[in-house]
Amino acid sequence: MQRLRRRLGLQGAVPGPHSSRPHPEHVVYPYLLGHLCIDRPDLVCSSDST
């Protein structure tokens, strides 16, 4: 496979430098569960609407 990829000029896509650095204007939201002691299952839940 490596020889075939080299022959076709294919290479893997890698992220550029500093790709995980946040934008300076990005809002950082506080962690609202920091004061809770989560010591049993089903004490907190989360959802994602994307």
DONULO-684684 format. One record per residue (C-alpha): residue number from 1; residue in three letters; z, y, x. Coordinates in steps of 0.25 Angstrom, whole numbers, padded with zeros to 4 digits. Example, Ala and Ser with C-alpha at 12.3 -4.5 7.8 and 13.67 -1.06 7.14 Angstrom:
residues 2
<site><n>1</n><res>ala</res><Z>0031</Z><Y>-0018</Y><X>0049</X></site>
<site><n>2</n><res>ser</res><Z>0029</Z><Y>-0004</Y><X>0055</X></site>
end
This chain:
residues 50
<site><n>1</n><res>met</res><Z>0000</Z><Y>0000</Y><X>0000</X></site>
<site><n>2</n><res>gln</res><Z>0003</Z><Y>0010</Y><X>0011</X></site>
<site><n>3</n><res>arg</res><Z>-0010</Z><Y>0008</Y><X>0017</X></site>
<site><n>4</n><res>leu</res><Z>-0017</Z><Y>0010</Y><X>0004</X></site>
<site><n>5</n><res>arg</res><Z>-0009</Z><Y>0022</Y><X>0001</X></site>
<site><n>6</n><res>arg</res><Z>-0012</Z><Y>0028</Y><X>0015</X></site>
<site><n>7</n><res>arg</res><Z>-0027</Z><Y>0025</Y><X>0013</X></site>
<site><n>8</n><res>leu</res><Z>-0028</Z><Y>0032</Y><X>-0001</X></site>
<site><n>9</n><res>gly</res><Z>-0020</Z><Y>0044</Y><X>0005</X></site>
<site><n>10</n><res>leu</res><Z>-0008</Z><Y>0041</Y><X>-0005</X></site>
<site><n>11</n><res>gln</res><Z>0006</Z><Y>0045</Y><X>-0002</X></site>
<site><n>12</n><res>gly</res><Z>0019</Z><Y>0046</Y><X>-0010</X></site>
<site><n>13</n><res>ala</res><Z>0023</Z><Y>0059</Y><X>-0016</X></site>
<site><n>14</n><res>val</res><Z>0036</Z><Y>0064</Y><X>-0011</X></site>
<site><n>15</n><res>pro</res><Z>0044</Z><Y>0077</Y><X>-0016</X></site>
<site><n>16</n><res>gly</res><Z>0043</Z><Y>0089</Y><X>-0007</X></site>
<site><n>17</n><res>pro</res><Z>0054</Z><Y>0095</Y><X>0001</X></site>
<site><n>18</n><res>his</res><Z>0066</Z><Y>0101</Y><X>-0007</X></site>
<site><n>19</n><res>ser</res><Z>0061</Z><Y>0095</Y><X>-0021</X></site>
<site><n>20</n><res>ser</res><Z>0075</Z><Y>0093</Y><X>-0026</X></site>
<site><n>21</n><res>arg</res><Z>0079</Z><Y>0108</Y><X>-0023</X></site>
<site><n>22</n><res>pro</res><Z>0082</Z><Y>0115</Y><X>-0036</X></site>
<site><n>23</n><res>his</res><Z>0075</Z><Y>0128</Y><X>-0040</X></site>
<site><n>24</n><res>pro</res><Z>0084</Z><Y>0140</Y><X>-0037</X></site>
<site><n>25</n><res>glu</res><Z>0083</Z><Y>0145</Y><X>-0052</X></site>
<site><n>26</n><res>his</res><Z>0087</Z><Y>0131</Y><X>-0057</X></site>
<site><n>27</n><res>val</res><Z>0100</Z><Y>0132</Y><X>-0066</X></site>
<site><n>28</n><res>val</res><Z>0111</Z><Y>0122</Y><X>-0061</X></site>
<site><n>29</n><res>tyr</res><Z>0118</Z><Y>0117</Y><X>-0073</X></site>
<site><n>30</n><res>pro</res><Z>0133</Z><Y>0114</Y><X>-0072</X></site>
<site><n>31</n><res>tyr</res><Z>0138</Z><Y>0099</Y><X>-0073</X></site>
<site><n>32</n><res>leu</res><Z>0146</Z><Y>0100</Y><X>-0086</X></site>
<site><n>33</n><res>leu</res><Z>0153</Z><Y>0086</Y><X>-0084</X></site>
<site><n>34</n><res>gly</res><Z>0159</Z><Y>0089</Y><X>-0071</X></site>
<site><n>35</n><res>his</res><Z>0173</Z><Y>0091</Y><X>-0077</X></site>
<site><n>36</n><res>leu</res><Z>0173</Z><Y>0078</Y><X>-0085</X></site>
<site><n>37</n><res>cys</res><Z>0179</Z><Y>0065</Y><X>-0080</X></site>
<site><n>38</n><res>ile</res><Z>0168</Z><Y>0054</Y><X>-0084</X></site>
<site><n>39</n><res>asp</res><Z>0176</Z><Y>0041</Y><X>-0084</X></site>
<site><n>40</n><res>arg</res><Z>0170</Z><Y>0033</Y><X>-0095</X></site>
<site><n>41</n><res>pro</res><Z>0156</Z><Y>0029</Y><X>-0100</X></site>
<site><n>42</n><res>asp</res><Z>0150</Z><Y>0038</Y><X>-0111</X></site>
<site><n>43</n><res>leu</res><Z>0158</Z><Y>0050</Y><X>-0108</X></site>
<site><n>44</n><res>val</res><Z>0146</Z><Y>0059</Y><X>-0106</X></site>
<site><n>45</n><res>cys</res><Z>0132</Z><Y>0058</Y><X>-0109</X></site>
<site><n>46</n><res>ser</res><Z>0119</Z><Y>0065</Y><X>-0106</X></site>
<site><n>47</n><res>ser</res><Z>0105</Z><Y>0067</Y><X>-0111</X></site>
<site><n>48</n><res>asp</res><Z>0092</Z><Y>0072</Y><X>-0106</X></site>
<site><n>49</n><res>ser</res><Z>0081</Z><Y>0078</Y><X>-0115</X></site>
<site><n>50</n><res>thr</res><Z>0069</Z><Y>0078</Y><X>-0106</X></site>
end
